[in-house]
Amino acid sequence: MTVNANEVNLNELDLADPDLYTPPDAGLGVLHHLQEHRPVFWNARRGGGPSFWAFTKYADGVAIYLDKTNFTSERGMQVGQTESAARAAAGKMLIVTDGRHSQLRDVMNPALTPRVVRRLETAMRETVGGMLEENARKDSFDFVDTVAGRLPLSVICQLLGVPRADWDLMIQWTRTAFGSAATDEVISDAEKAEANANIFAYYADLLAERRGNLGDDVISVLIRGRIDGEPLTDEEILLNINGLITGGNETTRHASAGAVIALVENPGEWRRLREDRSLIPTAVEEVLRWTAPSLNVMRTALRDTRIGGQTVRAGERVSVWHPAVNRDEDAFPDARRFDVGRTPNRHLTFGLGRHLCIGAALARFELRVLLEELTSRVTRMELTGPVKRLRSNLMWGVDRVPVHLELDHAGH
């Protein structure tokens, strides 16, 4: 939807307010209004924290992503992140590292090769297929809790070598850490902090255990890694494990849940996909464009520069808003229509340039498996209640998607 200009008070607007993304339109009306009327917007923070420039045009987003001379990610990479928190991880964690970025990436790449990903395919299909078969017998179930949340978390746990008995605990901790609640409760900052502390403590113990018993999991790959002949410290390993959990679990979870919502709300596209499964690769890209799980990305200007006709001063923050840039009519014809056959589809969901998401291939593979299992097993999907949006200024997603599915038992 597009919000009327009279409905948006730009003097009071704060894009960093997480409550902006909980209504049914998930803040899209506000972002579309900015794109049409103020594509370069100075966002003065209302509740404290650093102010920033907000860019909602695709071309400006591309320019910011590709400009590694004038912008840095080491002072914060998402709106709402404090500079002190970013500096603590700068140079150690892949997503907030510039100078050593390629070296850290080279260390981590062997853990996420296509061969490694394909090795997990059977387990992925068993997870998705099993959960669909089990829950389709119910009048209604939460797709987020039972399928969308379990598929990526099970994959990440396997990659990290987490024992099967601890997977449910990881699901609980990660959901809480990112403020995701299946009920109407609001996760407090204290609860988020406790969950994050539990995750770090768990992986610190697993790291210590793995040092004495190396395997072929991601943690072992990071232990073996060397940069300029030196091994990674425990802190560097744990920070990058946390990055993998965020990117590998949260992003795919919200994209998977968003895929079901989009297909239910666009029944013609659901029929089209079921009748022609050769469209699944393009459907995956359209799901990624449409759902844009990472709400924004931030950079800090190292020197005065110009973006979108605006002079950005050294030290000022700039942000790219993925749900908006991915729906820019200047970049995507009929951009506000969900089209499983859309091509080309150069969305910015995974970023661009040297900070292109290291787990992009894994996320695409998981979404492909999900769509293949859905189209081969399910004949009909319907929402059985209201969707609950995630309260967050970091992730753009959903907490609850109540659905009813009907299965095609002829093929299974």
ChimeraX attribute file (.defattr): number of C-alpha atoms within 10 A of each C-alpha:
attribute: neighborCount
match mode: 1-to-1
recipient: residues
	/A:1	12
	/A:2	13
	/A:3	15
	/A:4	11
	/A:5	13
	/A:6	7
	/A:7	10
	/A:8	14
	/A:9	10
	/A:10	16
	/A:11	10
	/A:12	11
	/A:13	16
	/A:14	18
	/A:15	23
	/A:16	23
	/A:17	16
	/A:18	17
	/A:19	15
	/A:20	18
	/A:21	24
	/A:22	18
	/A:23	14
	/A:24	11
	/A:25	13
	/A:26	20
	/A:27	20
	/A:28	19
	/A:29	17
	/A:30	24
	/A:31	26
	/A:32	23
	/A:33	20
	/A:34	23
	/A:35	22
	/A:36	13
	/A:37	11
	/A:38	16
	/A:39	21
	/A:40	20
	/A:41	18
	/A:42	18
	/A:43	21
	/A:44	19
	/A:45	17
	/A:46	15
	/A:47	9
	/A:48	8
	/A:49	14
	/A:50	16
	/A:51	18
	/A:52	24
	/A:53	20
	/A:54	26
	/A:55	28
	/A:56	28
	/A:57	27
	/A:58	25
	/A:59	15
	/A:60	18
	/A:61	26
	/A:62	17
	/A:63	13
	/A:64	24
	/A:65	21
	/A:66	15
	/A:67	12
	/A:68	17
	/A:69	9
	/A:70	17
	/A:71	25
	/A:72	23
	/A:73	24
	/A:74	25
	/A:75	25
	/A:76	25
	/A:77	23
	/A:78	24
	/A:79	26
	/A:80	21
	/A:81	16
	/A:82	14
	/A:83	15
	/A:84	11
	/A:85	12
	/A:86	20
	/A:87	16
	/A:88	13
	/A:89	20
	/A:90	22
	/A:91	19
	/A:92	23
	/A:93	25
	/A:94	26
	/A:95	25
	/A:96	25
	/A:97	23
	/A:98	21
	/A:99	12
	/A:100	16
	/A:101	17
	/A:102	14
	/A:103	15
	/A:104	24
	/A:105	16
	/A:106	14
	/A:107	17
	/A:108	19
	/A:109	14
	/A:110	17
	/A:111	20
	/A:112	18
	/A:113	14
	/A:114	12
	/A:115	10
	/A:116	15
	/A:117	17
	/A:118	14
	/A:119	10
	/A:120	16
	/A:121	15
	/A:122	10
	/A:123	15
	/A:124	22
	/A:125	17
	/A:126	13
	/A:127	19
	/A:128	23
	/A:129	19
	/A:130	12
	/A:131	17
	/A:132	21
	/A:133	17
	/A:134	11
	/A:135	19
	/A:136	17
	/A:137	13
	/A:138	12
	/A:139	12
	/A:140	17
	/A:141	21
	/A:142	21
	/A:143	25
	/A:144	23
	/A:145	19
	/A:146	16
	/A:147	22
	/A:148	27
	/A:149	22
	/A:150	22
	/A:151	26
	/A:152	27
	/A:153	22
	/A:154	22
	/A:155	21
	/A:156	22
	/A:157	20
	/A:158	17
	/A:159	19
	/A:160	22
	/A:161	17
	/A:162	17
	/A:163	9
	/A:164	11
	/A:165	8
	/A:166	10
	/A:167	17
	/A:168	13
	/A:169	11
	/A:170	20
	/A:171	19
	/A:172	13
	/A:173	21
	/A:174	23
	/A:175	20
	/A:176	22
	/A:177	23
	/A:178	22
	/A:179	21
	/A:180	26
	/A:181	20
	/A:182	17
	/A:183	9
	/A:184	10
	/A:185	9
	/A:186	14
	/A:187	16
	/A:188	12
	/A:189	13
	/A:190	10
	/A:191	16
	/A:192	19
	/A:193	14
	/A:194	15
	/A:195	21
	/A:196	18
	/A:197	13
	/A:198	16
	/A:199	20
	/A:200	17
	/A:201	13
	/A:202	13
	/A:203	18
	/A:204	16
	/A:205	10
	/A:206	15
	/A:207	21
	/A:208	11
	/A:209	11
	/A:210	16
	/A:211	13
	/A:212	9
	/A:213	9
	/A:214	14
	/A:215	12
	/A:216	13
	/A:217	19
	/A:218	23
	/A:219	25
	/A:220	20
	/A:221	19
	/A:222	25
	/A:223	18
	/A:224	14
	/A:225	19
	/A:226	15
	/A:227	12
	/A:228	6
	/A:229	7
	/A:230	9
	/A:231	14
	/A:232	18
	/A:233	12
	/A:234	13
	/A:235	14
	/A:236	19
	/A:237	24
	/A:238	22
	/A:239	18
	/A:240	20
	/A:241	21
	/A:242	17
	/A:243	16
	/A:244	20
	/A:245	20
	/A:246	18
	/A:247	22
	/A:248	22
	/A:249	25
	/A:250	25
	/A:251	25
	/A:252	26
	/A:253	28
	/A:254	24
	/A:255	26
	/A:256	32
	/A:257	24
	/A:258	24
	/A:259	23
	/A:260	24
	/A:261	21
	/A:262	19
	/A:263	20
	/A:264	17
	/A:265	15
	/A:266	14
	/A:267	14
	/A:268	12
	/A:269	18
	/A:270	21
	/A:271	14
	/A:272	14
	/A:273	20
	/A:274	20
	/A:275	12
	/A:276	11
	/A:277	14
	/A:278	12
	/A:279	15
	/A:280	21
	/A:281	17
	/A:282	18
	/A:283	24
	/A:284	25
	/A:285	24
	/A:286	26
	/A:287	24
	/A:288	27
	/A:289	24
	/A:290	25
	/A:291	26
	/A:292	28
	/A:293	26
	/A:294	25
	/A:295	21
	/A:296	26
	/A:297	21
	/A:298	25
	/A:299	27
	/A:300	23
	/A:301	21
	/A:302	17
	/A:303	14
	/A:304	13
	/A:305	14
	/A:306	11
	/A:307	15
	/A:308	15
	/A:309	9
	/A:310	11
	/A:311	10
	/A:312	21
	/A:313	14
	/A:314	14
	/A:315	15
	/A:316	17
	/A:317	27
	/A:318	27
	/A:319	24
	/A:320	27
	/A:321	25
	/A:322	30
	/A:323	26
	/A:324	30
	/A:325	30
	/A:326	27
	/A:327	26
	/A:328	22
	/A:329	14
	/A:330	12
	/A:331	16
	/A:332	19
	/A:333	11
	/A:334	13
	/A:335	18
	/A:336	14
	/A:337	13
	/A:338	18
	/A:339	22
	/A:340	20
	/A:341	19
	/A:342	17
	/A:343	12
	/A:344	10
	/A:345	15
	/A:346	14
	/A:347	24
	/A:348	22
	/A:349	26
	/A:350	21
	/A:351	20
	/A:352	17
	/A:353	13
	/A:354	16
	/A:355	20
	/A:356	14
	/A:357	18
	/A:358	20
	/A:359	16
	/A:360	17
	/A:361	13
	/A:362	21
	/A:363	25
	/A:364	17
	/A:365	19
	/A:366	25
	/A:367	26
	/A:368	19
	/A:369	20
	/A:370	24
	/A:371	23
	/A:372	21
	/A:373	17
	/A:374	21
	/A:375	20
	/A:376	17
	/A:377	21
	/A:378	18
	/A:379	15
	/A:380	16
	/A:381	20
	/A:382	17
	/A:383	19
	/A:384	14
	/A:385	14
	/A:386	11
	/A:387	18
	/A:388	20
	/A:389	21
	/A:390	26
	/A:391	25
	/A:392	21
	/A:393	20
	/A:394	19
	/A:395	23
	/A:396	27
	/A:397	28
	/A:398	27
	/A:399	24
	/A:400	23
	/A:401	25
	/A:402	19
	/A:403	24
	/A:404	20
	/A:405	23
	/A:406	18
	/A:407	19
	/A:408	14
	/A:409	11
	/A:410	6
	/A:411	7
	/A:412	8
